[in-house]
Amino acid sequence: MMKFVGKIREKIINTNFKGNLENLKESLFRLLKMVKKEFRLLKTDKMNLIIALALPPIIIVLFGSMSNIKYDPVPIPCIVVTNDSNTFINPNNYTETKIDDFAILYVDAVNKSKDLDLIAVYNSSEDAYVMETARNDLISSRIQIIIVIPVDFSEMLSSRLPGIIECIPESSDFQHIQDNLNAVQDSINIFIEDNHLNPKFVLQAYEEYSIPSNYNFKFNYNITLMLSFVIFGISTVLTILVVVQEKPIARLLLTPAKRVEILISKYMTYMIILSIQVILLITSCLSQGLYLRGSIFDLFIALFMVGFTGVSIGIFISAVSKTKTEANQLFFAFYIIIVILSGIFIPISAMPEYLQVFAYMLPLSHGDPMIRGIVTKAKSVFGFDFFSLLCISAFFVILSFIAFLKRRYEV
């Protein structure tokens, strides 16, 4: 009796196992068919294919070609305001002593500098309101920097003490502040060399993780910012309309295909496309002169993770939207918030604490640090930013499945 019961139980288990195996085979077969269907749909939509595969490398090549353009720097217009006096009055006996006029010598150095264009020289001993005049020129954009020579400039240098030169750069365009300061430093170097002055200190810098001289610094610095934007933005745009009120999905529900299988097939399709996108991006970056300190594998995983976050958000937007217009509006709202709180324009550390918490829940705040760490410092991809993106992606994947399963279609 026990043997008979055991045989029946064994047959039931074998039958269930065979049934589950058959169901799995049928599910995989349907998934394969639906993935092929997704690729056929993509072939009919040429614009999406161009956006997905051609646009990313085109953007990188154009950016690289613009970064490699050689141009002569335009001299920065400036005004020199001198408060210096070449007369020293002894406080004990009130005798006057003439000293070298180093202010005139510095003005000569400004004229020699190729980085500065001297518009005017104002002397405060002749006009008490010269600084107001200079500031008006700065407001009107006639100049970009005011160089101020203080009262005791010649006296200090004649006594072999450090002289001070002040400058007021036009700082509304923060990208050019450093260029303005570098131009003033060039004039100071000429002034020191021409007058055989010995500077009181020498700055010796030991650069770590710098870009080699035979690589384009501007391209390598800015490309890490661009990569996360490009791969995330295009991946999201490509997927925001894959679900929302498409007739093929309504017809597909009449077949044995399950809703879970339909959504899985979409994820599989766009993950394959994403892999091709990442390969094209890395190839185009390397061809344009990217200095990659880390491994290509780490960079591939990092870009794929950023792109997959875009795919998961795009499919989620498509699953919850009722119309294509609503999907586009939701994408625009999502993207604006994600970009503003990415930490690229405003450092996350400078934000209020509640915004910092929210910013770290968004993908681009992790994309750029992760990619920059791999490219410039050879960091491993598997760090805090990677696992943060993994959690963000998983969250939106789960939400997209919940929204899609509850979605109603008229078939």
TIDO-7984 format. One line per field, with one value per residue (C-alpha): residue number from 1; y, z, x. Coordinates in pm, whole numbers. Layout:
// TIDO-7984
n = (NUM; ...)
yy = (Y; ...)
zz = (Z; ...)
xx = (X; ...)
END
This chain:
// TIDO-7984
n = (1; 2; 3; 4; 5; 6; 7; 8; 9; 10; 11; 12; 13; 14; 15; 16; 17; 18; 19; 20; 21; 22; 23; 24; 25; 26; 27; 28; 29; 30; 31; 32; 33; 34; 35; 36; 37; 38; 39; 40; 41; 42; 43; 44; 45; 46; 47; 48; 49; 50; 51; 52; 53; 54; 55; 56; 57; 58; 59; 60; 61; 62; 63; 64; 65; 66; 67; 68; 69; 70; 71; 72; 73; 74; 75; 76; 77; 78; 79; 80; 81; 82; 83; 84; 85; 86; 87; 88; 89; 90; 91; 92; 93; 94; 95; 96; 97; 98; 99; 100; 101; 102; 103; 104; 105; 106; 107; 108; 109; 110; 111; 112; 113; 114; 115; 116; 117; 118; 119; 120; 121; 122; 123; 124; 125; 126; 127; 128; 129; 130; 131; 132; 133; 134; 135; 136; 137; 138; 139; 140; 141; 142; 143; 144; 145; 146; 147; 148; 149; 150; 151; 152; 153; 154; 155; 156; 157; 158; 159; 160; 161; 162; 163; 164; 165; 166; 167; 168; 169; 170; 171; 172; 173; 174; 175; 176; 177; 178; 179; 180; 181; 182; 183; 184; 185; 186; 187; 188; 189; 190; 191; 192; 193; 194; 195; 196; 197; 198; 199; 200; 201; 202; 203; 204; 205; 206; 207; 208; 209; 210; 211; 212; 213; 214; 215; 216; 217; 218; 219; 220; 221; 222; 223; 224; 225; 226; 227; 228; 229; 230; 231; 232; 233; 234; 235; 236; 237; 238; 239; 240; 241; 242; 243; 244; 245; 246; 247; 248; 249; 250; 251; 252; 253; 254; 255; 256; 257; 258; 259; 260; 261; 262; 263; 264; 265; 266; 267; 268; 269; 270; 271; 272; 273; 274; 275; 276; 277; 278; 279; 280; 281; 282; 283; 284; 285; 286; 287; 288; 289; 290; 291; 292; 293; 294; 295; 296; 297; 298; 299; 300; 301; 302; 303; 304; 305; 306; 307; 308; 309; 310; 311; 312; 313; 314; 315; 316; 317; 318; 319; 320; 321; 322; 323; 324; 325; 326; 327; 328; 329; 330; 331; 332; 333; 334; 335; 336; 337; 338; 339; 340; 341; 342; 343; 344; 345; 346; 347; 348; 349; 350; 351; 352; 353; 354; 355; 356; 357; 358; 359; 360; 361; 362; 363; 364; 365; 366; 367; 368; 369; 370; 371; 372; 373; 374; 375; 376; 377; 378; 379; 380; 381; 382; 383; 384; 385; 386; 387; 388; 389; 390; 391; 392; 393; 394; 395; 396; 397; 398; 399; 400; 401; 402; 403; 404; 405; 406; 407; 408; 409; 410; 411)
yy = (0; 241; 158; 225; 563; 650; 568; 783; 1073; 1032; 1037; 1352; 1525; 1421; 1537; 1875; 1915; 1832; 2068; 2351; 2283; 2295; 2620; 2769; 2664; 2816; 3137; 3166; 3094; 3371; 3610; 3542; 3601; 3928; 4051; 3985; 4175; 4472; 4482; 4466; 4761; 4951; 4888; 5055; 5359; 5492; 5802; 5597; 5391; 5709; 5848; 5522; 5431; 5719; 6024; 5938; 5888; 6188; 6408; 6282; 6329; 6682; 6770; 6626; 6816; 7144; 7081; 7026; 7358; 7569; 7940; 8238; 8367; 8711; 8964; 9057; 9430; 9586; 9917; 9990; 10216; 10335; 10481; 10458; 10742; 10754; 11001; 10878; 11122; 11048; 11078; 11190; 11493; 11519; 11503; 11380; 11106; 11008; 10632; 10421; 10444; 10072; 10152; 10278; 9973; 9745; 9930; 9858; 9490; 9497; 9644; 9365; 9088; 8913; 8812; 9167; 9461; 9783; 10024; 10304; 10396; 10604; 10786; 10854; 11151; 11330; 11224; 11102; 10922; 10699; 10378; 10481; 10544; 10206; 10026; 10194; 10058; 9714; 9745; 9853; 9552; 9782; 9593; 9258; 9332; 9623; 9605; 9820; 9927; 10022; 10331; 10179; 9961; 10132; 10189; 9821; 9700; 9959; 9829; 9472; 9379; 9205; 9435; 9375; 9399; 9381; 9288; 9302; 9058; 9071; 8759; 8735; 8465; 8235; 8021; 8301; 8414; 8189; 8310; 8670; 8586; 8392; 8697; 8919; 8660; 8670; 9046; 9000; 8742; 8985; 9264; 9044; 8930; 9274; 9440; 9152; 9118; 8811; 8669; 8579; 8233; 7963; 7746; 7388; 7175; 6798; 6718; 6398; 6241; 6515; 6473; 6407; 6695; 6505; 6479; 6749; 6872; 7046; 6742; 6503; 6727; 6803; 6462; 6299; 6555; 6491; 6111; 6073; 6330; 6171; 5808; 5884; 6135; 5927; 5605; 5778; 5948; 5617; 5434; 5686; 5578; 5199; 5121; 5418; 5332; 5144; 4931; 4635; 4588; 4579; 4318; 4127; 4081; 3863; 3614; 3372; 3626; 3742; 4104; 4030; 3867; 4166; 4408; 4177; 4156; 4536; 4553; 4285; 4465; 4801; 4650; 4503; 4842; 5008; 4774; 4875; 5242; 5212; 5034; 5308; 5579; 5430; 5373; 5730; 5874; 5678; 5778; 6146; 6123; 6019; 5952; 5652; 5576; 5298; 4986; 4975; 4711; 4942; 5227; 4998; 4884; 5243; 5378; 5077; 5133; 5502; 5414; 5135; 5380; 5595; 5290; 5199; 5557; 5584; 5260; 5362; 5697; 5512; 5262; 5527; 5765; 5748; 5943; 6023; 6390; 6302; 6083; 6367; 6611; 6369; 6310; 6684; 6734; 6437; 6543; 6907; 6803; 6538; 6780; 7068; 6840; 6650; 6841; 6962; 7316; 7353; 7136; 6896; 6990; 7350; 7248; 7238; 6902; 6796; 6867; 6676; 6366; 6407; 6472; 6147; 5963; 6081; 5912; 6192; 6283; 5940; 5913; 6186; 6102; 5733; 5794; 6063; 5834; 5556; 5783; 6004; 5796; 5434; 5366; 5048; 5078; 4879; 5152; 5365; 5534; 5204; 5042; 5363; 5351; 4981; 5057; 5347; 5125; 4838; 5078; 5209; 4859; 4736; 5043; 4995; 4631; 4732; 5010; 4786; 4500; 4737; 4909; 4856; 4818; 4809; 4510)
zz = (0; 93; -230; -429; -259; -315; -685; -720; -540; -764; -1074; -951; -884; -1225; -1389; -1210; -1297; -1661; -1660; -1510; -1758; -2047; -1915; -1886; -2241; -2368; -2174; -2313; -2663; -2628; -2489; -2786; -3027; -2853; -2853; -3229; -3259; -3070; -3308; -3608; -3465; -3419; -3781; -3892; -3674; -3838; -3618; -3300; -3448; -3542; -3191; -3031; -3234; -3451; -3231; -2932; -3134; -3354; -3042; -2911; -3247; -3287; -2932; -2984; -3310; -3145; -2849; -3085; -3266; -3226; -3180; -3068; -2730; -2739; -2512; -2211; -2197; -1870; -1689; -1448; -1152; -968; -618; -594; -509; -589; -307; 38; 333; 636; 944; 1163; 973; 699; 420; 77; -109; -468; -524; -835; -991; -1013; -1108; -1452; -1492; -1417; -1672; -1928; -1837; -1891; -2237; -2317; -2208; -2496; -2264; -2164; -2369; -2175; -2239; -2000; -1699; -1424; -1152; -830; -749; -1053; -1009; -681; -862; -1091; -926; -993; -1357; -1380; -1225; -1475; -1753; -1593; -1577; -1940; -2043; -2192; -1983; -1803; -1524; -1311; -1190; -881; -771; -398; -235; -105; -408; -513; -153; -65; -370; -319; 36; -104; 48; -134; -337; -368; -688; -657; -932; -973; -1242; -1408; -1249; -1398; -1630; -1379; -1653; -1748; -1400; -1399; -1748; -1621; -1319; -1535; -1763; -1466; -1346; -1689; -1659; -1311; -1445; -1716; -1456; -1229; -1515; -1672; -1341; -1202; -894; -680; -578; -211; -276; -541; -594; -677; -755; -768; -986; -921; -1173; -1429; -1802; -1997; -2214; -2540; -2466; -2504; -2150; -2230; -2409; -2132; -1856; -2016; -2171; -1833; -1771; -2113; -2106; -1820; -1975; -2321; -2221; -1960; -2173; -2492; -2310; -2137; -2454; -2642; -2395; -2284; -2562; -2570; -2361; -2363; -2558; -2836; -3052; -3075; -2696; -2698; -2975; -2797; -2493; -2710; -2746; -2475; -2388; -2028; -1924; -1728; -2038; -2253; -2022; -1977; -2356; -2374; -2106; -2286; -2621; -2491; -2281; -2602; -2773; -2467; -2486; -2849; -2754; -2480; -2713; -2975; -2711; -2572; -2924; -3033; -2710; -2748; -3115; -3015; -2762; -2430; -2170; -1983; -1664; -1559; -1746; -2044; -1863; -1566; -1799; -1992; -1673; -1545; -1867; -1894; -1536; -1599; -1925; -1765; -1501; -1791; -1949; -1624; -1569; -1933; -1923; -1588; -1738; -2036; -1812; -1598; -1882; -2061; -2371; -2557; -2464; -2096; -2132; -2293; -2023; -1744; -1904; -1927; -1560; -1449; -1658; -1542; -1175; -1229; -1414; -1166; -870; -1046; -855; -1176; -1173; -796; -569; -368; -53; -96; -104; 203; 381; 267; -96; -54; 50; -251; -488; -387; -479; -840; -1101; -1244; -899; -910; -1283; -1321; -1002; -1097; -1458; -1359; -1095; -1350; -1625; -1419; -1111; -1225; -953; -953; -1084; -790; -532; -360; -681; -868; -596; -557; -930; -896; -620; -816; -1125; -926; -767; -1104; -1258; -979; -1015; -1393; -1349; -1091; -1316; -1625; -1449; -1327; -1663; -1858; -2235; -2467; -2691)
xx = (0; 278; 463; 147; 95; 463; 436; 123; 298; 603; 384; 208; 542; 674; 354; 371; 739; 674; 376; 580; 859; 613; 464; 811; 895; 569; 634; 989; 857; 597; 860; 1086; 797; 705; 1065; 1076; 747; 896; 1192; 956; 764; 1089; 1184; 862; 944; 1260; 1273; 1296; 1578; 1766; 1717; 1823; 2131; 2251; 2191; 2419; 2742; 2655; 2628; 2964; 3140; 3000; 3099; 3445; 3497; 3390; 3622; 3916; 3874; 4186; 4128; 4331; 4218; 4060; 4239; 4028; 3945; 4054; 4110; 4394; 4311; 4621; 4618; 4996; 5232; 5601; 5666; 5759; 5720; 5932; 5705; 5993; 6122; 5856; 6112; 6001; 6184; 6118; 6098; 6063; 5718; 5637; 5275; 5389; 5610; 5317; 5100; 5373; 5351; 4973; 5031; 5277; 5040; 4865; 4581; 4482; 4354; 4421; 4133; 4232; 4448; 4285; 4478; 4292; 4519; 4377; 4014; 3865; 3579; 3783; 3657; 3299; 3389; 3561; 3264; 3029; 3250; 3220; 2839; 2818; 3036; 3299; 3552; 3562; 3808; 3933; 4294; 4361; 4710; 4704; 4855; 5179; 5257; 5583; 5690; 5654; 5845; 6120; 6160; 6185; 5851; 5563; 5340; 4968; 4764; 4387; 4144; 3768; 3651; 3310; 3162; 2813; 2953; 3122; 3277; 3518; 3623; 3927; 4026; 4019; 4233; 4479; 4517; 4602; 4853; 5017; 5069; 5217; 5462; 5575; 5609; 5825; 6046; 6098; 6188; 6394; 6178; 6211; 5874; 5853; 5710; 5710; 5403; 5493; 5188; 5177; 4879; 4691; 4453; 4519; 4457; 4782; 4901; 4842; 4468; 4204; 4133; 3802; 3662; 3764; 3628; 3292; 3223; 3160; 2885; 2735; 2740; 2493; 2257; 2271; 2222; 1955; 1761; 1755; 1666; 1375; 1247; 1266; 1040; 774; 536; 588; 279; 45; -274; -101; -333; -89; -108; -487; -479; -203; -426; -652; -365; -238; 35; 19; 54; 371; 522; 427; 606; 906; 943; 953; 1222; 1424; 1396; 1506; 1784; 1930; 1899; 2053; 2354; 2410; 2373; 2636; 2882; 2836; 2881; 3202; 3341; 3266; 3413; 3737; 3763; 3732; 4017; 3862; 4131; 3991; 4183; 3945; 3833; 3598; 3392; 3329; 3235; 2998; 2823; 2799; 2646; 2415; 2296; 2224; 2047; 1844; 1722; 1599; 1430; 1253; 1131; 1020; 819; 669; 558; 411; 229; 58; -29; -361; -257; 63; 25; 6; 316; 512; 404; 498; 838; 904; 811; 1025; 1325; 1324; 1321; 1589; 1819; 1777; 1853; 2132; 2401; 2567; 2430; 2389; 2608; 2395; 2587; 2468; 2100; 1874; 1883; 1535; 1632; 1958; 1763; 1532; 1826; 1997; 1675; 1713; 1936; 2152; 2289; 2459; 2531; 2795; 2997; 3002; 3113; 3365; 3516; 3567; 3703; 3935; 4026; 3985; 3727; 3523; 3170; 3033; 3000; 2738; 2621; 2579; 2368; 2166; 2082; 2001; 1750; 1597; 1561; 1407; 1160; 1035; 1032; 804; 580; 558; 446; 183; 53; 49; -130; -403; -435; -755; -767; -1065; -1009)
END
